[in-house]
Amino acid sequence: VVQLVESGGGSVQAGGSLTVSCAASGLTFNDHAMGWYRQAPGNECELVSSISGDGSTYYVDSVKGRFTISQDGAKNTVSLQMNNLKPADTAVYYCAAEWGWFAVGRKVVAECTREVAGFGWWGQGTQVTVSS
């Protein structure tokens, strides 16, 4: 059984930093892509960053240069270091896993759950709030 458990998040002022982490069980990083999606009220669920089994990474344009994704195979954890946070980054952040990689058509979905997105495995989410 695949389980993804997020930790971290919280509240910070604009310009500050936060790290969210995901402890994964029931899968191996070699053949799964790990990603962080986010969803703000009234918005769709978007892929913020991902890392594939070969180490290749993806970042949505709005976070390039500010966020860094990393994974620790020994601990089976994936982290997202978020620097220079902006109020627009406020959202619930979800850890997700998928076989291979996150296809282009799966970078924006209606809701950050397996039932609605129709793919992958998802954590419960952690709130990140950035105040101006």
C-alpha positions in Angstrom: 0.0 0.0 0.0 1.4 3.4 -1.0 1.3 6.0 1.7 2.4 9.6 1.4 2.6 11.8 4.6 3.4 15.4 4.3 5.0 17.5 7.0 6.3 21.1 7.3 4.4 24.0 5.9 3.0 26.8 8.1 2.8 30.5 8.0 5.5 33.0 6.9 5.8 36.5 5.7 6.6 37.4 2.1 10.2 36.9 1.3 10.6 34.1 3.9 11.3 30.4 3.5 9.6 27.1 4.3 10.3 23.5 3.6 7.6 20.8 3.1 8.6 17.2 3.2 6.9 13.9 2.2 7.6 10.5 3.7 6.8 7.8 1.2 6.2 4.1 1.8 5.1 1.3 -0.5 7.0 2.5 -3.6 10.5 3.0 -4.8 11.9 6.3 -6.3 13.6 4.4 -9.1 10.4 3.9 -11.0 8.1 6.6 -9.7 8.1 10.3 -10.1 7.5 12.3 -7.0 5.8 15.7 -7.1 4.4 18.6 -5.2 1.0 20.0 -6.3 -0.8 22.9 -4.8 -4.3 24.1 -4.7 -5.6 27.5 -3.5 -9.3 28.1 -2.8 -11.2 28.5 -6.1 -8.2 27.4 -8.2 -7.3 24.2 -9.9 -4.7 21.8 -8.6 -1.3 22.5 -10.3 2.0 20.6 -10.4 4.6 22.9 -8.8 7.6 20.7 -9.0 8.5 17.0 -9.7 11.5 14.8 -9.7 11.7 11.6 -11.7 13.6 8.4 -11.0 16.5 9.5 -13.2 16.8 12.7 -11.2 15.3 15.0 -13.8 13.3 17.8 -12.4 10.4 20.1 -13.4 9.3 23.4 -12.0 6.3 25.5 -13.0 7.5 28.9 -14.3 6.1 30.8 -11.3 8.5 29.1 -8.9 11.6 28.7 -11.0 14.7 30.1 -9.2 12.8 30.1 -5.8 11.8 26.4 -5.1 14.1 23.4 -5.1 12.9 19.8 -5.0 15.1 17.0 -3.6 14.7 13.4 -2.6 16.5 11.1 -0.2 16.3 7.5 -1.4 17.7 6.1 1.9 15.0 7.8 3.9 12.3 7.6 1.2 11.5 11.3 1.6 11.0 14.1 -0.9 11.3 17.7 0.1 10.5 21.1 -1.4 12.6 24.0 -0.2 10.7 27.2 -0.9 12.5 30.5 -0.8 11.4 34.1 -1.4 7.8 33.1 -0.8 5.1 35.3 -2.2 1.4 35.6 -1.1 0.5 34.0 -4.4 2.2 30.8 -3.1 -0.4 30.4 -0.4 -2.1 27.1 -0.9 -2.5 23.6 0.4 0.5 21.6 -0.9 0.1 18.0 -1.7 2.7 15.3 -2.2 2.0 13.0 -5.1 3.6 9.9 -6.7 3.1 8.5 -10.2 4.6 5.7 -12.3 7.4 7.1 -14.5 6.6 10.7 -14.7 3.8 13.3 -14.6 2.5 13.7 -18.1 1.8 17.1 -19.6 -1.9 16.5 -19.3 -1.6 15.8 -15.6 0.1 19.0 -14.6 -3.2 20.7 -13.9 -6.1 18.8 -12.5 -9.4 19.8 -10.9 -8.6 18.5 -7.4 -5.6 17.1 -5.6 -7.0 13.7 -4.9 -6.7 10.3 -6.6 -10.4 10.1 -7.0 -10.8 13.3 -9.0 -7.4 13.5 -10.7 -7.7 9.8 -11.8 -4.1 8.9 -11.3 -1.3 8.5 -8.8 -1.2 8.5 -5.1 -1.7 11.6 -3.0 -1.0 12.8 0.5 -3.5 14.7 2.7 -1.9 18.1 2.1 -0.2 20.7 4.2 -1.1 24.4 4.4 1.3 27.0 3.4 0.3 30.6 4.1 2.3 33.6 3.0 1.3 37.0 4.3 2.3 40.3 2.7 
